[in-house]
Amino acid sequence: MELSDINFLAVIVAALSAFAIGSVWYSPLMFSKSWQNVLGLSEDDIKDANMFLIFGTSFVLMLIMAIGLSLLFLVLNPNGSTLILGLKQGLFIGVFFISTSYGVNILYQRKSFKLWAIDSGYQVLLLGLMGTIIGAWQ
C-alpha cells in the first residue's frame, strides 16, 4: 500500500462532497436553526465568523479523511473496492466509530441529544457518500 495507489481525483471529489452535503444538511431547509439553537449561536455569531478559515481548514480535514478512507480501503480490500462495499464500509465507520465518539464528547460536554443527532447524522451520511465515491473509483 502506497500513496501512489490512491485515486486522488476520487479523494478530491469525496472531500468536496462534504461541502455539498453540509450545505444542505446545515441549511435553513434542514437543521441550521436547530443546530444554532442547541449551540447558542446567534445570526451575528455566524456572520462574524472567519468563513475562509472555517471552510479552508474544513476542506483540508476532509481531504485527510478521504485519504485515510482510501488507505483503509486499500488495506481492507486488496483486490479492489466497489461502490456498494465503499458505501457499507463508510457507513460502518460513521455509525460505529464517529457517531459513538461524538456521543461520548456530547455526554461530557453536557450537550443535547439533538446536537449529537444533527452532527452525527451528517458524519454518517458524509462517510457513506465518501465511501461510495472512493469505493467506486478505486
C-alpha positions in Angstrom: 0.0 0.0 0.0 1.5 3.3 -1.1 0.2 6.8 -1.6 0.6 6.2 -5.4 -2.2 3.6 -5.1 -4.7 6.3 -4.1 -7.1 7.7 -6.7 -6.6 11.4 -5.9 -9.4 12.5 -8.1 -11.8 10.3 -6.1 -10.3 11.8 -2.9 -10.8 15.4 -4.0 -14.4 14.6 -5.2 -15.1 12.8 -1.9 -13.8 15.8 0.1 -15.9 18.2 -2.0 -18.9 16.1 -1.4 -18.6 17.1 2.3 -19.4 20.6 1.3 -22.3 19.6 -0.9 -23.9 17.5 1.9 -23.1 20.1 4.5 -24.6 23.0 2.5 -27.9 21.1 2.5 -27.7 19.5 6.0 -26.9 22.7 7.8 -29.2 24.9 5.6 -32.5 26.5 6.7 -34.3 23.7 4.8 -32.9 21.2 7.3 -31.1 21.7 10.5 -29.4 25.2 10.6 -31.8 26.7 13.1 -31.9 23.7 15.4 -28.1 23.4 15.3 -27.6 27.1 16.0 -30.1 27.0 18.9 -28.6 24.0 20.7 -25.1 25.7 20.4 -26.5 29.1 21.4 -25.2 30.7 18.2 -26.9 33.9 17.0 -27.1 35.1 13.4 -24.4 37.7 14.3 -22.1 34.9 15.6 -22.5 33.1 12.2 -21.9 36.4 10.2 -18.9 37.4 12.3 -17.1 34.0 11.8 -14.0 33.8 9.7 -15.5 31.7 6.9 -12.3 31.5 4.9 -10.6 29.9 7.9 -13.5 27.6 8.7 -14.1 26.4 5.1 -10.4 26.2 4.2 -9.5 24.2 7.3 -12.6 22.0 6.9 -11.6 21.2 3.3 -8.0 20.2 4.4 -9.5 18.0 7.2 -12.0 16.4 4.7 -9.1 15.7 2.3 -7.2 14.0 5.2 -10.4 12.0 6.0 -10.8 10.9 2.3 -7.1 10.0 2.1 -7.4 7.9 5.2 -10.5 6.2 3.9 -8.7 5.4 0.7 -5.8 3.9 2.5 -8.1 1.9 4.8 -9.9 0.6 1.7 -6.6 -0.5 0.2 -5.8 -2.5 3.3 -9.3 -3.9 3.8 -9.9 -4.6 0.1 -6.6 -5.5 -1.5 -8.4 -6.9 -4.6 -10.3 -3.6 -5.1 -13.4 -1.9 -3.7 -16.8 -1.4 -5.2 -19.4 1.2 -4.9 -21.5 -0.9 -2.5 -18.5 -2.1 -0.5 -17.4 1.5 -0.1 -20.8 2.6 1.0 -21.1 -0.2 3.6 -17.6 0.5 4.9 -18.1 4.2 5.0 -21.4 3.8 6.9 -19.8 1.3 9.2 -17.1 3.7 10.2 -19.6 6.6 10.5 -22.0 4.6 12.8 -19.6 2.6 14.9 -16.7 5.0 15.3 -17.6 8.6 14.5 -21.1 8.8 16.0 -20.1 6.9 19.1 -17.1 9.2 19.6 -19.4 12.2 19.1 -21.7 10.7 21.7 -19.0 10.4 24.3 -18.0 14.0 23.7 -21.6 15.2 23.9 -22.1 13.4 27.2 -19.0 15.0 28.8 -19.7 18.4 27.3 -23.3 18.2 28.7 -24.7 19.0 25.2 -28.0 17.8 23.9 -29.0 14.6 22.2 -30.3 16.9 19.4 -26.8 18.2 18.7 -25.4 14.7 18.7 -28.1 13.6 16.2 -27.6 16.5 13.8 -23.8 16.3 13.8 -23.5 12.5 13.9 -26.1 12.2 11.2 -24.1 14.5 8.9 -20.9 12.5 9.5 -22.6 9.1 8.9 -24.1 10.4 5.7 -20.8 12.0 4.7 -18.8 8.9 5.3 -21.3 6.8 3.4 -21.0 9.1 0.4 -17.2 9.4 0.6 -17.0 5.6 0.9 -19.3 5.2 -2.2 -17.2 7.7 -4.2 -13.8 6.2 -3.2 -15.0 2.6 -3.5 -16.5 3.1 -7.0 -13.2 4.8 -8.2 -10.6 2.6 -6.5 
